[in-house]
Every structure is written in C-alpha cells, then in structure tokens.
Amino acid sequence: MNIIRNYRNWRRYRETVSELNRLSNRELSDLGINRSEIPYVARKAV
C-alpha cells in the first residue's frame, strides 16, 4: 500500500507543478507565488 500512496503523491506533485508552470508570472504573482517556489508549493500540496 505504501508504494501506491507514494505513486499517487508523486503524480499529484507532478500535476501541481505542471499546472503552476502553465501560469504566467502575473498570475503566479497574484497567488503570491514566485516561479522559483513552485516545487516547494507543490510539495506542500501533497
């Protein structure tokens, strides 16, 4: 079960990173996120 949970968490992380990377710098700024913070924010979301 641990493997399945880890895989799902990894997928959720990758999807979050992808979605945030699609946003413009302006949209990220509106959310209070710097482009360099995307991996950190995605890890917190998992």
N, C-alpha and C positions, 0 to 999 in steps of 0.2 A: 504494500500500500504506500510505503514511503516513496517508492520510485514514481508511482502515478502522481502523487501530490507534488513531488519535485518537478515533474514534467509539466504539470498544469501551471505551477507557479512560474516556471521558465517561460511558458507560452504567454501567460498574462503579462510578464515583464516585457517580452519582445513586442507584443501588441501595443502596450502602452508607449514604449519607446518609438515605435513606428508612427503611432498616431500623433505624438507630440512633435516628432520630426517633420510631419507634414504641415504643421502650423507655421505661420510667418513669425518673424521676430516681433512684430507688433502684437500679434495675438498672444504669443508667449508672455510678452511684457504685461499685457492686460491681465494675465493669470498670475503675474508675479513670479514667473519662471524665466531664468536665463538659459540660453541654449546649452551651456556647459553643465547645467544642473539636471538635465533630462534623465541621465542614468540614475542619479540619486532619487529623484522624484518617482521614477518608475519602480525602484527597489522598495520605496516606502509604500507604494500602492499594492504590493504583493503581500 
